[in-house]
């Protein structure tokens, strides 16, 4: 604007702010894909290997039901019993599978659009232990922990879904484990949930629960808010029988399917990173083809999850630079295929939410996000190479993910943001931007402010008690878990679920004043 139109400061030295748009600096589904660890020719070479692996090697141990479906669709079983996928079929499924779909929340306010390099972040993992909030010692995880983590995630703006992140060790049968995991996730958050179902019996068992929460028989299929996580392969290149049965049942039930291939480089996948990416792509495509044969309209998620081994010991190294590259390359290959996808990141090897954890989470999540991963799993809460978790990590990681998503949004270049008139007006006028209307507006739409990270001066921080980020996060955990007990499942429906299912979590544990928090 011209110099004559510059607003004069008010008595506090600032111009009165104009009404600012309500847009947040970050939101689910911002577009990534600017980071490209693979060139176009390198992606094409990996793709050629993927086609060769599926056509010339195939996968062993397919279930009889899926074998019959696959053979009818054009696959063949060779003399060694391996199911081979012809190149034409693979390319046809890649061409016609769904490019995007809505991943529904239990509450529609939490619906997110998956596909097209739109980046989202969430939980995941199957940790058998959790750091006890009060003692600071790792112990076996329980159904109550699943529920409490869900309640935390429900209040974390930058964590977009809840994939169960611990295994309930107090469930004594497989069926009880899967039913109670589903119940705890459903009860603790109104966001989309994901559960690893052990077999088809578990999938069939939970469907009445999902329908009841959705509003009645068949209602879940209209807005499926629970994703079935299927590790349908046991790398290298063989099917997992029980998980394939679960996959078939879940697709028939209308569930979104997270198709996971989790080879470990140097152990169950090639140590060479390009080979690990290719094997994972082939294994996941095999599952996606089967899903599309069952239901051409299925919601399949291309979840290439190759992990890294520390080759000196064979131990998993989820926080390594190599893991960051693997996940980013897998996200890029999913972009090459234009498939809704998932990669793992944020799986620190640290046992504490400390500097090591922050660094490893920061670079692994950043590379995956900037490579355009549709869904970044396991990027909140996980510790010890997925063997543990801690409550305060979810709060700390929510802050970190927000900052990373802000970098994904990038720099907006437009006539307005280039700001010639603004610069001219300030240069010829007040000589600073502190009171300018653009500053007031942009501070809300362009800048993200952390809830946990401390930006005060050293003296202010010292005067306030010199507390570190973990202490502040613990306060937030305690505040949320003492008061936040979601009620999106009405009490009458909860009583009905408890009558029909063996629910382990006591009802009294699901309200304030229970003596735990």
Secondary structure, DSSP 8 states (H G I E B T S, - for coil): --GGG-----TTSS----------S--TTEE-----SS-HHHHHHHHHHHHHIIIII-BB---HHHHHHHHHHT-EE-TTS-EE--HHHHHHHHHHS-S-EEE--SSGGG-EEE-TTEEEE-----BSEEE-TTT--EEE--HHHHHHHHHHHHT-TT--EEE--B--TT--SHHHHHHHHHHHHHHH-SSEEEE---SHHHHHHHHHHHHHHHTSTTHHHHT--EEEEE--B-SSSBB-HHHHHHHHHHHHTT--EEEEE--EETTTB-SSHHHHHHHHHHHHHHHHHHHHHH-TT--EEEEE--EEEETTTTEE-TTSHHHHHHHHHHHHHHHHHT--EEEE----S-SSSSHHHHHHHHHHHHHHHHTT-SEEET-SSEETTTTEEBHHHHHHHHHHHHHHHHHHH----SHHHH-HHHHHHHHTTTS-STT-HHHHHHHHHT----SSS--S-HHHHHHTT---HHHHHHHHHHHHHHH----SS-HHHHHHHHHHS---S-GGGGSS-SS--
